[in-house]
Structures are given as structure tokens and as C-alpha cells.
Amino acid sequence: MIDFEKASVFKLSPIDPRDISGDVGPLLVPGERLVSAFKGVRDFVVFTDKRLITVNVQGMTGRKRDFTSLPYAKVQAFSIETAGTFDLDAELELWFSGLGKVRLEFRGKADIRAIGQLIAMCAL
């Protein structure tokens, strides 16, 4: 499982969800759909309409991968922080029952409000 306390692991930039659908597609349940995806240096996260999937790419070749499924139904609270004038990173913090806090940082033009709305619609 990814160590979510290491913020440097999750400096994420938006990518097209279709670019990683081959990686996470086999994990999706019938009717589940990809909403958005973000990539760090090697690792990436996917927001579906049911959960957050984190993918920790391991090893020198990157063929070994750890998939962590975080269902929105287990979210107890969440917080979003939009990017500012000098601080260009947006942040998302989620508190999961039984896991604790998960913190993600987004670079660039990530629509953090849309992510917050997605989580609110699914978790509330």
C-alpha cells in the first residue's frame, strides 16, 4: 500500500483517463466508470464514480503494481484546498474509516472543486 503521508509521492498532474484504462479497467465492477485520472512521476490515481484507486508502480521495470481501492462509502470527512496565486498546488484530504487520512496534492489545472463535488455526491 502507498504511504499516504509522503506528500512528494502525490504531486499529481491531470491525464486522460483513457490513457490508464487498460491498467485499472479489469478492476472495475459492472457499471463503474472512470471520471478522472492524475499521474505523478510513476504512480497514479483514478477517480471513478464509486471509489478512488491508487496505483503504486514498483520495481525497476514498473511491471509490479500495487492497487489500493478506497471506496467513497468509507469517507468520514474530506477537505479541498484550491490553488492560489503563489501556491499553485491544490490539495485533497480524505479521512477513511479504518485507514485514516489520505492526502493528495495536485499540480497544474486540476479541477479540485469538481473532485470535491464528486466525492460529496458519492459519500453523502
C-alpha positions as CSV (number, residue, x, y, z in Angstrom):
1,M,0.0,0.0,0.0
2,I,1.2,3.5,-0.7
3,D,2.4,5.6,2.3
4,F,0.0,8.5,2.0
5,E,2.0,10.6,4.5
6,K,4.7,11.1,1.9
7,A,3.3,14.2,0.1
8,S,6.1,14.0,-2.5
9,V,4.6,10.7,-3.8
10,F,1.5,12.6,-4.8
11,K,2.3,15.7,-6.8
12,L,-0.3,14.8,-9.4
13,S,-1.0,16.2,-12.9
14,P,-4.2,15.6,-14.8
15,I,-4.1,12.9,-17.5
16,D,-6.8,11.5,-19.8
17,P,-8.5,8.6,-18.0
18,R,-8.4,6.6,-21.3
19,D,-4.6,6.5,-21.0
20,I,-4.7,4.3,-18.0
21,S,-8.0,2.4,-18.6
22,G,-6.1,-0.7,-19.6
23,D,-4.4,-0.7,-16.1
24,V,-7.5,-0.3,-14.0
25,G,-10.2,-1.4,-16.3
26,P,-10.0,-5.1,-15.1
27,L,-10.6,-3.8,-11.5
28,L,-13.8,-2.0,-12.2
29,V,-17.2,-3.5,-11.3
30,P,-20.0,-3.6,-13.8
31,G,-21.5,-0.2,-14.3
32,E,-18.5,1.6,-12.7
33,R,-17.0,4.4,-14.8
34,L,-13.7,6.3,-14.8
35,V,-14.2,10.0,-14.1
36,S,-10.7,11.5,-13.9
37,A,-7.1,10.4,-13.5
38,F,-3.9,12.1,-12.3
39,K,-0.3,10.9,-12.6
40,G,2.8,11.6,-10.5
41,V,6.3,10.5,-11.7
42,R,5.4,6.8,-11.8
43,D,2.3,6.4,-9.6
44,F,-1.2,7.5,-10.5
45,V,-4.7,7.8,-9.0
46,V,-8.0,7.3,-10.6
47,F,-11.4,8.7,-9.5
48,T,-14.3,6.5,-10.5
49,D,-18.0,7.2,-9.7
50,K,-17.6,4.7,-6.8
51,R,-14.1,4.9,-5.4
52,L,-10.6,6.2,-5.6
53,I,-8.0,3.8,-6.9
54,T,-4.3,4.5,-6.2
55,V,-1.6,2.7,-8.2
56,N,1.9,2.4,-6.8
57,V,4.3,1.4,-9.6
58,Q,7.1,-0.7,-8.1
59,G,10.4,-2.1,-9.2
60,M,12.9,-1.0,-11.8
61,T,10.8,-2.1,-14.7
62,G,7.5,-0.8,-13.3
63,R,5.7,-4.1,-14.1
64,K,4.9,-4.7,-10.5
65,R,2.0,-2.6,-9.3
66,D,0.1,-2.2,-6.0
67,F,-3.6,-1.2,-6.5
68,T,-5.4,0.3,-3.5
69,S,-9.2,0.7,-3.6
70,L,-10.6,3.4,-1.4
71,P,-14.4,3.4,-1.6
72,Y,-16.2,6.8,-1.2
73,A,-18.7,5.0,1.1
74,K,-15.9,4.8,3.8
75,V,-15.2,8.6,3.6
76,Q,-15.9,10.2,7.0
77,A,-14.8,13.7,6.1
78,F,-12.9,15.5,3.3
79,S,-11.3,18.8,2.7
80,I,-10.2,20.6,-0.5
81,E,-7.8,23.4,-0.9
82,T,-7.8,25.3,-4.2
83,A,-4.6,26.6,-5.8
84,G,-3.7,30.3,-5.1
85,T,-1.6,33.0,-6.7
86,F,1.7,31.9,-5.2
87,D,0.8,28.4,-4.1
88,L,-0.1,26.7,-7.3
89,D,-0.9,23.3,-5.9
90,A,-4.4,22.2,-4.9
91,E,-4.9,19.6,-2.1
92,L,-7.4,17.0,-1.2
93,E,-7.6,15.4,2.2
94,L,-9.9,12.4,2.8
95,W,-10.5,10.6,6.1
96,F,-11.4,7.0,5.6
97,S,-12.9,4.8,8.3
98,G,-10.3,2.2,9.3
99,L,-7.5,3.8,7.4
100,G,-7.1,7.4,8.5
101,K,-6.1,10.4,6.4
102,V,-5.2,10.3,2.8
103,R,-3.6,13.4,1.3
104,L,-3.2,14.2,-2.4
105,E,-1.5,17.2,-4.0
106,F,-2.4,18.3,-7.5
107,R,-0.3,20.4,-9.8
108,G,-1.5,22.5,-12.7
109,K,-5.1,22.9,-13.6
110,A,-6.7,20.2,-11.6
111,D,-10.4,21.0,-11.1
112,I,-10.3,20.3,-7.3
113,R,-13.9,21.6,-6.9
114,A,-15.2,19.0,-9.4
115,I,-13.4,16.3,-7.4
116,G,-14.9,17.6,-4.2
117,Q,-18.3,17.6,-5.7
118,L,-17.9,14.0,-7.0
119,I,-16.8,12.8,-3.5
120,A,-19.7,14.7,-1.9
121,M,-22.3,13.2,-4.3
122,C,-20.9,9.7,-3.6
123,A,-20.2,9.9,0.1
124,L,-23.1,11.9,1.5
